[in-house]
Amino acid sequence: MPNTATLQREAAVNVYRSVEQGLKETGAETCGLMFIHCAGQSQPEQQVRTHLEQTSESAFQVWEDGATQAIAVLLPGLTLDEVHYEGLRIKHELQETVPGADPQITLASFPAGERPSKATIQHMAESAKLVDPSEIHIYTLDKTADEPERILIVDNDPTVREFLQLRLRMQGYETYEAVDGLAALELIEKITPDLVLTELNLYGIDGLPFIQHIQNLDVAQPPKIVVLTEQRVEQTISQCFRSGVDDYMTKPFSPVELDARIRRCLH
């Protein structure tokens, strides 16, 4: 007999499979997809369903994803603007009717002929839990690409590396890690990451010499470089940008802001 964990995994897979099948059954028309997550043990699936039954003029389907505790809403025929408007209405409804609800919403609209894979649907569901509740997050077409972008995290603090790996993987990135500059330079040549997220204070080679070594590597496409460091000296920041660094953030940092800066660099 399968255990509880197995049953939960099967239920999650079935939700993503159902959403994927629902998208395919819409045929050639544009189709909206939304994931909603609210803090707490139970999700207001029935409130979302009731709201749509009372207000939506189009067909819809609703599921609850047991793995991410998110509610999936399929909205055939809706453009991105229309899905965004529906997201705003659902967010307002939940804030008014569910005590303590602070909905986190991510949404997208897939044009005719373009349908996301099951893995992409899962990434989208997982990302809903990371959305800043003050905004509605729009999944872009670039972000739904099946080939994940690669990010190399360079930091000698294992806690920082673990946090960044978990957060970036949840958003669909393929991540690698290095504890110092020399290990990072070897990895860059092997895995050719799209972006290097690095501390400046590293063992071995660090700071600006490390940045310059990255840029001089014999690779077809040099990676974007985002510095995430405890160094706050203005002269250092200025030298980094003059050396070609794409962005610079200091610790402690806002994870949401870091997400946005990485997206901007990669797209």
N, C-alpha and C positions, 0 to 999 in steps of 0.2 A: 504493500500500500504506500503511495507517495506521501512524503511528509508535508508539513505546512509550507515550508520554504519552497518545495517543488511546486506545490499547487499555486503559490503566489506567482512564481516565475511563469508557469503555464498560462495563468490568467492574464499576465502582462503581455506575453507573446500573442495571445489571442486578441487582445485589444488592438495591438499594433497591426496584426493581420486583418482584423475587421476594418480598421481605418483605411488600410491600404486597399482592401477590396472595395470599400465604399467609394474611395476616390476613383478607382478604375470604373466602377459601375456608372459614374456620372458621365462617362463617355467623353465627348470632345469639348464640353463646356468648361468654363472657368469654375474653380471650386475653392471655397474658403475652408481653412482649418484653424482651429483655435484650441489652446490648452490653458486651463484655468487651475490655479492651485491656491488654496486658502490654508493658513496656519491652523493646526488643530488635528484631532484624530479623525473626524468625519468630514467629508467633502459635501458641499450643498448641491449634489447632483439633481435632486428633485426640484429645488428652487430654480436652477438653470433651465431644466426641462419645462417647468410650469411657465416661466417667463417667456420662453420661446413659443410655447403653445398659444400664449395669449397675445403675443406681439408680432411674431414672424409671419410674413406672407409667403414664405418659401418653405420647402421641405428641409428637414434637418435630421441629424442623428446625434445621439449623445451616449458616451461610454464613460465609465470610471476606470482609470488605470490604477490597479492595486499596487504596482511597483513604485510609482512616483507620487501616488496620492493626488493625481491631477485628473481633471475632467476633460475629456476630448469632445469637441463639438465640430461636426462636419456640416458645412453650409454650401451646398451645391448652387452654382450660378452666381455667387457673390464675388465682386471684384475686391481688390485690396481696400479701397476706400469704404466699401460697404461692410466688409468684415471688421474694419477698424471701428466704424460707427457702431456695429453690433457689440463689439467688445466694450466700448464705452458704456452702452446701455446696460449690459450685463454687470459690469463693475459697479455702476451706480445702484442697480437693483439689489445686489448682494450687500453693498454697504448699508443700504436702507433697511433690509429685512433680516440679515443674519448678524446677530450680536458679535462684535469683535472681528468680523470678516475684513480682511485687507487683501483683496484678490491680487494675485500675481498672474499676469496674462501675457502669453506670447502667441502671435498669430501670423498667418501667411495666406496668400491667395495664389493658387497654381494655375497658370494659363492653360488653355487648350493644348493638349499634346505633351504637357510636362507634368509628370507625377513623381513624387518623392518615393524613395525606397523605404522598406520597413525600418532599416537602420536609421535613416534620416528622420522618420516619424518618431522613433524612440529618442533620438537626440533632442528633437523639438520638445517632447514631453518633459525630458529631464531639465531642459533649459528654463522651463516655466518656474521652477523652484528657485532660480537664481535671479529672476527679474526684480528690479526695484519696484516695490508696490506703488510708487508715485507715478510710474509711467507704464504704458502698454508697449511691449516690445514687438517689433516687426521683424520676422525672419526674412532675410533677403534671399534672393535666388542664389547669389554667390555662396551664402552660408549653407544652402541646402545641397551643395555639390556633394557627390558621393565620395570623391577623393578628399580625405581630410588634410588640412594644412598642418605642417610639422613645426613644432615649437621646441626649441632647446632651452631648458631652464638651467642657469649657471649660478649657483649660490652655495656657500659652504655651510649654511644652516639647514640641517635636515628637516626641521619643522616648516621652514619657508618653502623648501622644495616640495614637500608632501602636500602642503596646502595648495600651492599653485598647480601641481599635477592634477589633484582631484578636481579643482575648479575648472581648469582648462579642458580636461577630458570630458567633463559633464557638458561642455559646450561643443563637443565634437572634434576637438583638435587632437592630433596625435602628438604625444609629448615625450621628451627625452630629458635626462638630467645629467649634470656634471658637477663635481664638487670643487673643481679649480679650473684655472685658465688653460693649462696644458691639456687636461682631459677634454676640455671643451673644443679646443682646436682640432684634436684628433677626430672627435665625433662630427664636427661640422663637415670635414672632408668625406666622411663615410655616409652620413645620412642626408646631407645637403638640406638643412632645415629652411623653412620659409622665413622664420623669425628667431632671433636669439634674445632671450629675456635674461639680462645679466646684472649681477651686483658688480660694483667696481672694486670692492675690497676682497681680493681673492688670494689664495696661496699661489706661489710660483710666479706666474705673470699676471698682472692685474692692471686696472686703470686704463689710461689712454694707450699704453703699449699693447694691451690686450685687444682693444678696439681696432687699432691699426693692423695687428696681425690678422684679425678676421677679414678685414677689407683687402688684405694682400694675398689671401689664400687662392690657390689655383682651382677655383670652382666656376662653373658656367654662369651661375646667377648668385651674386653675393646676398646673404640673408639680410633682411631688415634687422635693425638693432634697437632694442628698447632697454634703457638702463633703469633698474629698480634698485636704489641704493640708499644708504644712510648718509652719504656725502651731500651736504647742502651748500658747499662753498660756491658762490656765484661764478668764480673764475673757472672752476672745474666744469660746471654746467655749460658755460660758454665754450670751453675748449672741446667738450664732447660734441656739441652741435656743429662746431667748425670742422670737426673730424668726420662728420657724416652720420652721427647717431640720429635715428629717426624720431626718438622721443625719450623723455627723461622724467622719471618720477622718483620721489623720495619716500622713505619709510618713516613712520607707518603710512600705509596707503589705503585708499578706498578701492575695494575689489571691483565695484561697479565702474568706477572711473578707469581702472586698469583695463577692464573688459573693453570699454569704449575706445581706448587709445590703441589697443591691439587690433581691434576691428578696423580702425581708421588706417593703421599702417598696412594691413594686409589687403585692404580693398581700396 
